[in-house]
Amino acid sequence: MKEDERLARIGREQDFYNTCAKILGIDHEYTVPYRRRDRWNTRKLGNGRYPGFGVIRYCSSSYIIVMCKKGTRVFDNEQRVFEFLAQ
């Protein structure tokens, strides 16, 4: 993956997670993923954890997994996730 593509993906993920945090009213601090994982640099928890709600995994803009008290759901669109969170 080229560096500009990587930075664009990081920007999309950060915007998505920040929008989810605003809808839920929960603070979320985005951490930029490491380029190469090893034993020492993956000690921090990843993105998508919202205390009191659950976990949101942004795999791509067309594959998003939401795990919460209401159960686990898979969405194919960011807008549908936002609508689900607003309920």
Contact map, one row per residue, 1 for C-alpha under 8 A:
111011000000000000000000000000000000000000000000000000000000000000000000000000000000000
111111000000000000000000000000000000000000000000000000000000000000000000000000000000000
111111100000000000000000000000000000000000000000000000000000000000000000000000000000000
011111110000000000000000000000000000000000000000000000000000000000000000000000000000000
111111111000000000000000000000000000000000000000000000000000000000000000000000000000000
111111111100000000000000000000000000000000000000000000000000000000000000000000000000000
001111111110000000000000000000000000000000000000000000000000000000000000000000000000000
000111111111000000000000000000000000000000000000000000000000000000000000000000000000000
000011111111100000000000000000000000000000000000000000000000000000000000000000000000000
000001111111110000000000000000010000000000000000000000000000000000000000000000000000000
000000111111111000000000000000000000000000000000000000000000000000000000000000000000000
000000011111111100000000000000000000000000000000000000000000000000000000000000000000000
000000001111111110000000000000000000000000000000000000000100000000000000000000000000000
000000000111111111000000000001000000000000000000000000000000000000000000000000000000000
000000000011111111100000000000000000000000000000000000000000000000000000000000000000000
000000000001111111110000000000000000000000000000000000000000000000000000000001000000000
000000000000111111111000000101000000000000000011000000000000000000000000000000000000000
000000000000011111111100000101000000000000000000000000000000000000000000000000000000000
000000000000001111111110000000000000000000000000000000000000000000000000000000000100000
000000000000000111111111000000000000000000000000000000000000000000000000000000000100100
000000000000000011111111111100000000000000000000010000000000000000000000000000000000000
000000000000000001111111111000000000000000000000000000000000000000000000000000000000000
000000000000000000111111100000000000000000000000000000000000000000000000000000000100110
000000000000000000011111110000000000000000000000000000000000000000000000000000000000110
000000000000000000001111111000000000000000000000000000000000000000000000000000000000000
000000000000000000001101111100000000000000000000011000000000000000000000000000000000000
000000000000000000001100111110000000000000000000010000000000000000000000000000000000000
000000000000000011001000011111000000000000000001110000000000000000000000000000000000000
000000000000000000000000001111100000000000000010000000000000000000000000000000000000000
000000000000010011000000000111110000000000000010000000000000000000000000000000000000000
000000000000000000000000000011111000000000000110000000000000000000000000000000000000000
000000000100000000000000000001111100000000000000000000000000000000000000000000000000000
000000000000000000000000000000111110000000000100000000000000000000000000000000000000000
000000000000000000000000000000011111100011000000000000000000000000000000000000000000000
000000000000000000000000000000001111100000000000000000000000000000000000000000000000000
000000000000000000000000000000000111110000000000000000000000000000000000000000000000000
000000000000000000000000000000000111111011000000000000000000000000000000000000000000000
000000000000000000000000000000000001111111000000000000000000000000000000000000000000000
000000000000000000000000000000000000111111000000000000000000000000000000000000000000000
000000000000000000000000000000000000011111100000000000000000000000000000000000000000000
000000000000000000000000000000000100111111110000000000000000000000000000000000000000000
000000000000000000000000000000000100111111111000000000000000000000000000000000000000000
000000000000000000000000000000000000000111111000000000000000000000000000000000000000000
000000000000000000000000000000000000000011111100000000000000000000000000000000000000000
000000000000000000000000000000000000000001111110000000000000000000000000000000000000000
000000000000000000000000000000101000000000011111100000000000000000000000000000000000000
000000000000000010000000000011100000000000001111100000001000000000000000000000000000000
000000000000000010000000000100000000000000000111110000111100000000000000000000000000000
000000000000000000000000000100000000000000000111111001110000000000000000000000000000000
000000000000000000001000011100000000000000000001111111110000000000000000000000000000000
000000000000000000000000010000000000000000000000111111000000000000000000000000000000000
000000000000000000000000000000000000000000000000011111000000000000000000000000000000000
000000000000000000000000000000000000000000000000011111100000000000011000000000000000000
000000000000000000000000000000000000000000000000111111110000000001111000000000000000000
000000000000000000000000000000000000000000000001110011111000000001110000000000000000000
000000000000000000000000000000000000000000000001110001111100000111100000000000000000000
000000000000000000000000000000000000000000000011000000111110000111000000000000000000000
000000000000100000000000000000000000000000000001000000011111101110000000000000000000000
000000000000000000000000000000000000000000000000000000001111111110000000000000000000000
000000000000000000000000000000000000000000000000000000000111111100000000000000000000000
000000000000000000000000000000000000000000000000000000000111111100000000000111000000000
000000000000000000000000000000000000000000000000000000000011111100000000001111000000000
000000000000000000000000000000000000000000000000000000000111111110000000011110000000000
000000000000000000000000000000000000000000000000000000011111111111000000011111001000000
000000000000000000000000000000000000000000000000000000011110001111100001111000000000000
000000000000000000000000000000000000000000000000000001111000000111110001111000001000000
000000000000000000000000000000000000000000000000000001110000000011111111100000000000000
000000000000000000000000000000000000000000000000000011100000000001111111000000000000000
000000000000000000000000000000000000000000000000000011000000000000111110000000000000000
000000000000000000000000000000000000000000000000000000000000000000111111000000000000000
000000000000000000000000000000000000000000000000000000000000000000111111100000000000000
000000000000000000000000000000000000000000000000000000000000000011110111110000000000000
000000000000000000000000000000000000000000000000000000000000000011100011111000000000000
000000000000000000000000000000000000000000000000000000000000001111000001111100000000000
000000000000000000000000000000000000000000000000000000000000011111000000111111011000000
000000000000000000000000000000000000000000000000000000000000111100000000011111010000000
000000000000000000000000000000000000000000000000000000000000111100000000001111111000000
000000000000000100000000000000000000000000000000000000000000110100000000001111111100000
000000000000000000000000000000000000000000000000000000000000000000000000000011111110000
000000000000000000000000000000000000000000000000000000000000000000000000001111111111000
000000000000000000000000000000000000000000000000000000000000000101000000001011111111100
000000000000000000110010000000000000000000000000000000000000000000000000000001111111110
000000000000000000000000000000000000000000000000000000000000000000000000000000111111111
000000000000000000000000000000000000000000000000000000000000000000000000000000011111111
000000000000000000010011000000000000000000000000000000000000000000000000000000001111111
000000000000000000000011000000000000000000000000000000000000000000000000000000000111111
000000000000000000000000000000000000000000000000000000000000000000000000000000000011111
